[in-house]
């Protein structure tokens, strides 16, 4: 019998070293491969599947394995794309892109969320006789792509609702802290999509985040209940904004598609959410999500929204919170309804009294223990920090000895407003004043701070800064006044609301319109407090937050009301009705203001204006568009057949005998970029003319409409409408017209604005016109 080998200690050590080293090398290689991999969305050409495959899934898998044998499919897509998503190294992605039948390999992006009284402010409480019957509205289903839902909210009570519409094909997916019984006749579906998120950041930690459609963030519950929350009496946030809370379309059904997680919103998950929403049978799709601009055929939200639109689904998205910077928009595709944000006539004032005895009005949602009636020492954060950006009150930036027991002045920007308050509190500060810079103007966004704190407008903030820098012993007091109503002027355009012009397609005006988006009360998650900070243990059912994320679901809900009233209308017709009936001035005739400047806002800020849902129910005429119009739009952009196939998921070749122009795309607004130098007709001052054409569809009674043009300020353009009169005798009759813009060269950066209206004495069909010399 052979004896087993006897190993000396040195040999054992060397063997272990070899074993450990080989395993460490393998682990490092695995870690490197994961770190080097990215998620890609693969679009495949459906028509080129070889006959050797009996189904597309086998074809997808075979194509993928030929490039990367170890790769796995995350999602397959049916509507947004014909294809799938997977994790690949850049080298494998390049190999896959060269395989037969591959149209494109698009790297995944991470998008971000664009973070009561509004029905009364919008006039919905006075329009019951004009609104469609509840049984019509209850047939409309709004799909919300967001952070999920807190299903126990009273805003999701289904009392009085009939059976779920027979067209609905969705379901309530079971997951962590969520089961099928959480859905009802109001919340008709709840799905979650986490494969892209987990592929990028690792498995979900279920101790901090629910791997289900349950909302751990609050954003999704807020947008959902804003769009279509049921009526809830005696709603408030700690007694603020108290009253009856209700969404825009209280009888509509809602379905949740959780595509956003604590680590962000990944495009492979967003694509899967849109894909399922289309398949499930939603009528309106609401997405308060956005990222950077890119060509439509590479933008997953644009591609998915195109497919949704082609299925008759209106897609409403947020414009973004990049304001007041010009050209800061997200989601500019003309088949998407892009919504900016305005204020309502309610605020939450706080008085800030300085040691000089002067008092200034700010805003706050703080409802905790108040500060002493006696003045407290006041310090500027920049003077109480060793950081060069200490004035922003970033994490761990304040010196406790310099802020303890004092009211600290923090500048807005750089990190969340509520986080600044937490930084001050952790450093021992007694209170905080959040000072606006010129960029934010007089905008007062109220927050539910963890310590006594208030925001202050730009002019008062400048006085505050001068006072604290000149006084040897500056002091201040903060008093909180609760809720004030009938605030005027309202609405004003929020400073954070992203602005035009449209950097991707300058001849399409965006945003489309604005809706309430500042200090909005709606449902909230039970997982976190009103600040959303992990240390905030306060439990609430309603919260007040701001953003174009809040304005988007207002329009989604209003679109559901219009869909209930006019089920045969296309998404373009519904958007047109909302846009052409929007208002741009107050009752005294003055133009809606831009809070960031205190000056009149322009169509680059508010688009067609502020939404007026009652008027939108009976617009008279609409600017309609269908898939063929959008395909013509692609031709006008000089897209190739290949690029059109990526964007529209269909084979289409532009007619070489036909002239395609963006100027002729049937949009309810006009964006007119003009030349700054000569090149047409001789000298530098020679007048030039550009022409835009449009088609109006009658959706009301027979009538004759007459055109008029009103300039908004100095106008350096002569505008001629031909014909000036349009007569309609039948429902859905169409009539076209041409607008000529004759202009001379102006310095680059010059803008002018006008408004075209068609009226029959009852209806006003308005279109903004924005000129920019580039």
DAZIDA-V870361 format. One record per residue. D_LAST is the distance of its C-alpha to the last C-alpha in whole Angstrom. Layout:
<<D_LAST> <D_LAST>>
//
This chain:
<<94> <91> <90> <86> <85> <85> <82> <82> <80> <78> <78> <76> <74> <72> <72> <70> <68> <67> <67> <65> <63> <62> <61> <59> <57> <57> <55> <53> <52> <51> <49> <47> <47> <46> <43> <42> <41> <39> <38> <37> <36> <37> <36> <39> <39> <42> <43> <44> <47> <50> <53> <55> <53> <54> <52> <48> <49> <51> <49> <46> <49> <50> <46> <46> <49> <49> <46> <48> <51> <51> <48> <48> <46> <45> <43> <43> <41> <41> <38> <35> <36> <39> <40> <41> <40> <42> <42> <42> <41> <38> <41> <42> <39> <38> <42> <41> <38> <40> <43> <43> <41> <39> <35> <33> <34> <32> <33> <33> <31> <32> <30> <31> <32> <29> <32> <43> <42> <38> <40> <42> <38> <37> <40> <42> <45> <45> <44> <47> <48> <45> <44> <45> <49> <49> <51> <48> <45> <48> <47> <43> <43> <40> <39> <38> <37> <37> <40> <43> <45> <48> <50> <53> <50> <52> <48> <49> <53> <53> <56> <56> <54> <55> <55> <52> <51> <52> <49> <49> <49> <48> <51> <51> <51> <54> <53> <54> <54> <54> <56> <56> <57> <54> <53> <54> <53> <50> <49> <49> <48> <47> <46> <45> <43> <43> <44> <41> <41> <44> <44> <41> <43> <46> <49> <48> <50> <52> <53> <50> <48> <49> <49> <49> <47> <48> <45> <46> <42> <42> <39> <40> <42> <40> <38> <40> <42> <39> <39> <42> <45> <48> <49> <51> <52> <53> <50> <48> <47> <50> <51> <47> <45> <49> <49> <49> <46> <45> <42> <40> <42> <45> <47> <45> <46> <44> <44> <43> <41> <41> <39> <38> <40> <41> <39> <36> <35> <35> <33> <37> <38> <35> <36> <39> <39> <37> <39> <42> <40> <40> <43> <45> <44> <41> <39> <36> <35> <34> <32> <31> <30> <27> <25> <22> <20> <21> <21> <23> <26> <26> <26> <29> <28> <26> <29> <32> <30> <30> <33> <34> <32> <34> <37> <36> <35> <33> <31> <30> <28> <27> <23> <24> <25> <22> <21> <20> <17> <14> <13> <17> <18> <21> <22> <19> <21> <22> <25> <26> <26> <24> <25> <24> <27> <28> <31> <35> <37> <39> <39> <42> <42> <44> <45> <45> <47> <47> <50> <49> <50> <46> <45> <42> <41> <39> <39> <42> <44> <46> <50> <52> <55> <53> <53> <56> <56> <56> <53> <52> <51> <47> <46> <42> <42> <40> <43> <45> <44> <44> <41> <38> <36> <39> <37> <36> <39> <39> <42> <45> <43> <45> <49> <51> <53> <50> <49> <53> <54> <50> <47> <44> <41> <38> <34> <32> <31> <32> <34> <35> <36> <40> <40> <40> <43> <45> <44> <46> <49> <50> <50> <52> <50> <51> <47> <44> <41> <37> <35> <31> <29> <26> <24> <26> <27> <30> <30> <34> <34> <38> <40> <43> <44> <47> <48> <48> <44> <41> <37> <36> <33> <31> <33> <36> <35> <35> <38> <40> <38> <40> <43> <44> <43> <45> <48> <51> <52> <49> <50> <48> <49> <48> <49> <48> <48> <47> <45> <44> <43> <41> <38> <36> <33> <33> <31> <28> <25> <26> <25> <25> <23> <20> <17> <14> <11> <13> <12> <14> <13> <10> <12> <15> <15> <17> <19> <22> <24> <26> <29> <32> <31> <33> <37> <38> <41> <42> <45> <45> <47> <50> <49> <48> <47> <45> <43> <43> <44> <47> <49> <49> <52> <52> <52> <50> <49> <46> <43> <40> <37> <33> <30> <28> <31> <33> <31> <30> <34> <34> <32> <34> <37> <36> <35> <39> <40> <38> <39> <43> <42> <41> <42> <41> <37> <34> <32> <29> <31> <32> <29> <28> <31> <30> <26> <27> <30> <28> <28> <25> <28> <31> <34> <34> <31> <28> <25> <26> <25> <23> <26> <24> <23> <26> <23> <22> <20> <18> <17> <15> <18> <21> <20> <22> <24> <27> <30> <33> <35> <38> <36> <34> <38> <38> <34> <35> <33> <30> <28> <29> <29> <31> <31> <30> <27> <26> <27> <25> <22> <23> <23> <20> <18> <21> <23> <26> <30> <30> <27> <28> <31> <30> <28> <30> <34> <35> <35> <32> <31> <29> <30> <29> <30> <28> <24> <22> <19> <17> <17> <20> <21> <23> <22> <23> <19> <16> <12> <10> <7> <6> <6> <6> <9> <12> <14> <15> <18> <19> <18> <15> <16> <17> <16> <14> <15> <15> <17> <18> <22> <24> <28> <30> <33> <36> <37> <39> <42> <42> <40> <37> <34> <32> <28> <27> <23> <23> <20> <20> <19> <18> <16> <14> <15> <18> <19> <22> <24> <27> <29> <30> <33> <34> <37> <38> <42> <42> <41> <38> <38> <34> <32> <29> <26> <23> <21> <19> <16> <16> <13> <13> <10> <9> <8> <5> <6> <8> <9> <12> <15> <18> <21> <23> <26> <29> <33> <36> <38> <38> <35> <31> <29> <26> <22> <19> <16> <13> <10> <6> <4> <0>>
//
